[in-house]
Amino acid sequence: MVDLRQKRSSMWWLMLLFMTVGMLSVPASAQDAAGSELDAYYNANSLCTRRFYKQAVDEYKRFLDKYPTHVKADKARWGMAISLYNLAKPKEAYPLLAKLAGSPEITAQDKVHNYLGLCLLDVSKPAEAEKAFAWTIANAKDPKSKSAIDARVGLVSALY
């Protein structure tokens, strides 16, 4: 009769063997590809955070050209739009922001709409800017938040 402890021990070693073989069977190129796409995304984010906006835009473009449907694609578009806005290129930034308005991937929708409104003001589309700022005001959880205050200032600019 086989001891229960001995049986568990042999099952444990067998399970460990299968897990090891399973990990070894994943091609290294697949692991590298998954890492490199995230490396490109995080590199672009790092450049944007450090205010190297021109280089960040280039990195975001490379990432989006290679991985347009990646889970982080909308976040890359968001970073690219912020970088373009800070490079005083509202004409290039506002289509990205318009696409991101309402995206479930971007939780800071108030900021998306405010940046969209600012870009639309810069390209002489005050009626559309008014709608963007009004969205932020209508959806503000706290009417005294910085985003809501910025939206009210933007709305006044759009109206006049």
N, C-alpha and C positions, 0 to 999 in steps of 0.2 A: 504494500500500500504506500502511495506517494504522500509525503508530508505536505500539508497545505502551504507552509512557509517556503518550502523548496519550489513548489509550483509557482507561487507568486514571484519569487526571485527569478526564475527562468523566464516568466512572462515579462517581467520588468526589463531584463536584458534583451529580450527579443524586441520589445517595443523601442528601446533605445537604439538598437541596430537599425530598425526600419526608419526611425526619425533621422538618423545620421545619413543613411543612404538617400532618403528623400531630400535632405538639404543639399547633398552633393550632386544630386541629379538636376538641380536648377542651374541652367547655363550661366556662367559668369557674365556673359554679355547682357543677359536680361537684368541681372542685378545692377550692372554698371549703367545700363540705359535708364533704369528707374532712378538711380542716384544722380545721373548727369542732368536729367530734366529738372529735378528739384534744385540741383546746384545752380543751374542757369537762373531759375526763378529767384532763389535766395540771393544770388549775386546781384541781380537787378534791384531787389529790395534794399540791399545794403548800400548800393550806390545812391539810390533815391533818398534813403535815410541820411546819408552823409552829404546830401545836396550836390552830388555830381549828376545833375539832371540830364545832361546831354548823353553821358555814358549810360545812364539808367535807361533812357529811351531806346538806345541801340540794343541793350541787353534784353529789354522787354520785347522789342521787335523780333529779335532772334528767337526768343522763347516762344512767342506767339506764332511765328512762321513755322517752327518745328512741331509745336504741340497746340494747335488751335482749339482742340476740344478737351484739353487737360482739365482736371478738377480745379486747378488754380488759374485757369485762363482769365476768368472775370477779375480775379484779384490782380493779375498782371496788367489787365487793361486799366484797372483803377490806378495802379502805381504809375503806369504810363501816362494817364490823363493828368495826374497831379504833376508829374515831371514836365509835361508839355505846358501846363498852365504856368508853372514856375519859370519856364523858358520864354514866357510871353508869346505863346503860340495857341491862342484860344480857338482859332479856326480849326486846328488839328485836334484839340482836346475835346471840343463840345460834341462831336459825333460819338466819341468813345463814352462820354458821360451820358449822353442820351440813351445809348445802348445799355448802360449799367443801371439807369433809373428803373427801379422795380426788380432788379436781379436779387434772388434770394441768397446769393453767395456774398453779397456786400451788405453787411448789417448797418453800416453808417449811411443809410439812405438820406438822412438830413444833410450830410456833408456832400453827398453826390449831387443832390438837387441845388445846394448853395453854389457849388463850383460850376454846375451847369448854368445856373442863372448868371453868374459872373462872366462866364465865357460868352453867353448869349448877349449880354450887355456890351461886351468888347467887340462883338461882330455886328452890332447895331440891330439886334432883334429884341427890342424891349418887351413886346407883347408875349413872346415865348419865355423870356426871363421872368416876367411877372408870374407866369404859371408855375415855374420852377420854385420861386421863392414862396409863393402861396402854398405849395405843397408842403414845404417845410413847416410853415406856420400852422397849417391845419393839422399836421401830424405830430407836432411837438409834444412830447410827454411832459416836459416842463417848459412853460412859456418864458421862464427866466433863464433858460439855458443859453449858452453862447451861440449855438446854431440857430435858435429861434430869434435871438436878438440880431444876429448877422442877416438872417432872412428878412426881418422887418426893415433893416437899413437898405438891403438890396431891393426890396419891394418899392421903397420910396424912390430909389434911384431909377428903377424901371418905369415908375409912373411919371417921373419928370424928366 
